[in-house]
Structures are given as structure tokens and as C-alpha cells.
Amino acid sequence: MWGRKTQTTQKFNAAKIDTLVGRHTQLKGDVKFTGGLHVEGLIEGNVVAEDEDSILILSENGLIKGEVRVPNMVLNGSVEGDVHASNRVELATKSRVTGNVYYNLIEMAIGAEVNGSLVHRKGGKPQLEYKNAGAKAEAAADKGGVVHGV
């Protein structure tokens, strides 16, 4: 149990990187990718993976200013925006997220920082949609929220 790697962990750690955003590179605009994306520079825009096997690796000096939607990610840099991981997210020691983190599986190291909410989404499925406004209002009330326009 302790110290043994599962098949999923081994596959996750042996990710193939197809694209590198270098340390002194700045991209402005949305980035869509497949495979592996390694970011050491700055991306000002949303980062979206287009297949279920994709992985995003954000290095210690990397910064993403926008929403991130990928199945798998390893974060050790900073994200200013919401993070959506349909499969797995690893928040390393120097990771900083200013926004909500939506995850199926999460690994968080000591020192990692999330300035927002951690929201579990089992199986990477989207949050339930309510059939009627009454159910929506009840759900918001259960969470202490307010629903307008009901």
C-alpha cells in the first residue's frame, strides 16, 4: 500500500510532453492542446485540453491568467482563474491557485495554496442541473447561497 505505485500513478508520472512554453515566453490568447503541455512561461488566456489523455504541467515559474480545463495536471506554478480537472490534479509545494479547483482526484503537497474553493466532481461529471427553479432554490439554501430570478 505505502510506497507502491499503481498503474494510474505510473502513467501520470511518465507523461509525454508535446508542447513547451518556455520560461521567457508570453502567450496572449486561448490555448487548446492535445497530449502534453509543459508551461514555464506566461499564458494570458484559457487553457483547454481537447482529449481525455492530455496533461498540463505548470512549472514553478509558470503563470496562467485564465481558466484551465484539462483532464490531468501537475501544478507547481500559479494560476489566476478556475481550474477544472476531470481526472486528476496534483498541487505541488509551490503551486498557487487564485480561483476554485474542480477535481475528481486531488493530491496536495504541504505548501500548496488555493485561494478559492475545492469542489469534488466524482468521475469528472459536471455539476447536477436542476429540473425546476424550486429544486435550484433549495440546493442554494442548503449551501447557504442565494438564488436570484426564481
N, C-alpha and C positions, 0 to 999 in steps of 0.2 A: 504494500500500500504506500508507505512513505518512501520517497526516493525513486520509485519506479515510474517510468514514463509510459503513458498509454499511447495507443496508435494515433489518436487525435492530437495529442501534445507533440509527438514527433513530427507529424505532418505540418503542424502550425509553425514549429521552430525551423523547419527546413524549407521555408518559403522561397520560391524563385522570384527574383526581382527583375521585372521587365523594363521599368522606367525609374530614372533617378532625377530628382530635382535637387541640384547641387546647393551647397551651403551659401553661395553668393548669388543665387538665382532668385528672382522675384517674378511670380506669375500673377497676372490680374485677369480674372475671369473664372468661370466654372471649369472643373477638370473632370472628365469622365474617363475611366480606365478599366481594363481587364487585366488579370494576372496580378503581379506585384508592383506596388508603387512605394518607393522609398523617398521621403521628403526630408531634406536637410536645410532647405531654404524657406522662402515665404510664398504662400499661396493666398491671394485675396480673392475668394470666391468659394463656391460649394465644391466639395469633392465627393464624387459618386462612382461606385463600382458598378459595372454592368453585367457581372456574372457572380454566381454563388461561391466560387472558389477564390475570389480575389482577396488580397490582403493589402492593408496600408500600414507602413511602418513610418512613424514620425520620430526622427532623431531628436536628441536633447536640444539642439539649436534650431529645430524646425518650428514653424509657426503657420497655422491655418486660421484665417479670419473668414469663417463661413461655416455652413452646416456640412457635416460629414455623414455619409450614408454608405457603409460598407459592411460586408458580412464578417470580416475578421480584421482586427487591428492591434498593433502594438504601439502605444503612445508613450513617448518619453520627452516630448516637447510640449508646446502649448497649442490649445485650440480655443478660439473665441467664437463659440457657436454651439449648437446642439450636436451631439454625437449619437448616431444610430448604428448599432452593431447587431445584425440579425443572427449572428452566430456567437462570436466570442470577442471580448475586448480585454486587453492586458494594459493596465495602467502602471507603468514603471515608476521608479523612485522620483524622477524629476518631472513627471507629467503634471500639467496644469490645464484643467478644463474650466472655462467660464461659460457655463451653459448646462443643460441637462444631458445626462448619459442614459440612453435607452439600450438595454442589453439583454441577451439571452443567458450567456455565461460571462462572468467577470472575474478577473484576477487583479488585485490591487495591492501594490507594494507599499511598505511604510515610506512615507514622504510624499506619496501621490496626493494631488489636491483636486477636488471637484467643488467648484463654486456654483452649485445648482443642485438638482435632484438626481438621484439614482433611481431609474424606473425599470423594473424587471418586465420583460416581454417574453413569456415562455414560447420557445420554438421560433422566435423571431417573427411571430404573427403580430399584425397591427392591433392597436387597442380596439376593444369592442365598440361597435357602433350601436347606439340605442335606437330601437324601433319607433319610440314616441317621445315627445318632449317631457312627459311625466317621469319616465324612467331616467331621462337625462338629468332632470332636476333632482331626483332622489339620489342619483350617483354623485352629483356635485355636492349635495348637502352632506352625504356620508363622508366626503373628503374635506368638508369644511369650506367648500367653494361656493361661488355664486354663479348662477346661470342667468344670462340676460336674454330677453326675447322669447321666453317660454310661454 
